[in-house]
Amino acid sequence: MMDPASTTHPTTRRHFLAGAAAATTLLASAGCADAMKHASKGTPCPMIEPGSVILLQGDSITDSGRDRKRQDNANDARAMGRGYALLAAAQLLAEQRDTELKIYNRGNSGNKVFQLADRWDKDCLALKPDVVSILIGVNDIWHKLGGRYDGTVEIYERDYRALLERTRRELPEVKLIVCEPFVLRCGAVNDTWFPEFDSYRTAAKNVAKAFNAVFVPFQTVFDKAIQDTPPAHWAADGVHPTMAGAQLMAQAWLAAVSNA
């Protein structure tokens, strides 16, 4: 997967206003208005306790050009990349400034579920996180469509469940966040992705339910956003979010976490 920095899209005043209106509607519908009201008063999100170690994991959408040489530095802007992980972390650190949170980004471009598992000891368990957020799945189908992988949605769900079972076994008190994989119909995404891609979304939701994890409905958020703004405004290649798309993701992630 390519770095989202290469997926820019020209922003016009019309697009900006439409995006702002869409974001406001999405936050209100997600119940995030009250969550942000509490956050502005310094009230911690219910699932994030003072001193929590928070880990964001996934593929290039989470990676977003992070500086791996600085990855061991908690709350380091360069280590957080340039996407939704940075924006969500910045909001948490600004609003919960007295709670001594430690936030890390260990997303890796190109990863599928089994590749998360291959590096899980070093890039998850060793950090002893209190909260683990995972966004994974688009490569599991994209690489298959490109002839570089022969996985199936059954393998995706099986491997995902095994990964979370392992995580809970090693970290019994960990709080889990499962993010919905998403795509927009533009750029690299065409009709050949469907209906198979929707099965990956369903699998992720099943995994979240099985492990009592918070579920972040990214596809739903983008489906609402494209009702009045072209898909390329949010993800020019259909997969990697633009700045506007990353902001919507951060808002959706914070809303889900705040209302958990």
Secondary structure, DSSP 8 states (H G I E B T S, - for coil): ---GGG------HHHHHHHHHHHHHHHHHTTHHHHHHHHHTT---TT--TT-EEEEEESHHHHTT--GGGTTSTT-TGGG-SSHHHHHHHHHHHHTTTS--EEEE---TT--HHHHHHTHHHHTGGG--SEEEEE--HHHHHHHHTTS----HHHHHHHHHHHHHHHHHH-TT-EEEEE-----SSTT--GGGTTHHHHHHHHHHHHHHHTT-EEE-HHHHHHHHTTTS-HHHH-TTSSS--HHHHHHHHHHHHHHHHT-
